């Protein structure tokens, strides 16, 4: 659990003074750098109350969360306004080397979207990314089609990541392994989600996140209504986003790259 914690007309925002409850369902792309907590911190710095939980497991596709019933249990036990779904990177793309991934990802997305709506939550598909230009474009197109079929909000990411690395190559877009998201990419994702929730981008101001900055090797309990990390003294327990970092991410969030 995080320490705290589009279709037009699908649902209205809760009252401004009430916390917006968000459930993230994903994998290491979601928990490395603690996307849910960064969204909460960004929202707080901009006058909004967001309380996020997450159900995550390293390397796990969304199909596993359908099979184990963890999302269904979470939605029964707590009222969420939004459910953010992030698939394992590249699983949305059909390929001869991974023939089963595409249909499994599509079925899982449909099942979890239906679960969210049945419990009064608005589903959001958070995009993934690939750095190779042709694959990146196909990934965005495939994710967009999947979201459109289900009449759900979609936050495209891959082409923005490519644009970001060209715009500010020295920024911390990737973790040290070159694969997982770095702090600045998590910030960009948070800004895009913030706009999806509140209708506009956040202000250009520094802010801090008082929550663990999980790494690719962070271990979690078996997926439950909210995943709990196994404590490690090696994990940084907070992070400060400077004005400069916020400005760079904001510029990319404003850009036309999809």
Secondary structure as GFF3:
##gff-version 3
##sequence-region A 1 258
A	DSSP	beta_strand	20	26	.	.	.	ID=ss1
A	DSSP	alpha_helix	28	31	.	.	.	ID=ss2
A	DSSP	alpha_helix	35	45	.	.	.	ID=ss3
A	DSSP	beta_strand	50	56	.	.	.	ID=ss4
A	DSSP	alpha_helix	62	67	.	.	.	ID=ss5
A	DSSP	alpha_helix	70	77	.	.	.	ID=ss6
A	DSSP	beta_strand	82	85	.	.	.	ID=ss7
A	DSSP	alpha_helix	101	118	.	.	.	ID=ss8
A	DSSP	beta_strand	122	126	.	.	.	ID=ss9
A	DSSP	alpha_helix	133	149	.	.	.	ID=ss10
A	DSSP	beta_strand	153	155	.	.	.	ID=ss11
A	DSSP	alpha_helix	158	167	.	.	.	ID=ss12
A	DSSP	alpha_helix	183	198	.	.	.	ID=ss13
A	DSSP	beta_strand	207	209	.	.	.	ID=ss14
A	DSSP	beta_strand	239	241	.	.	.	ID=ss15
A	DSSP	alpha_helix	243	254	.	.	.	ID=ss16
###
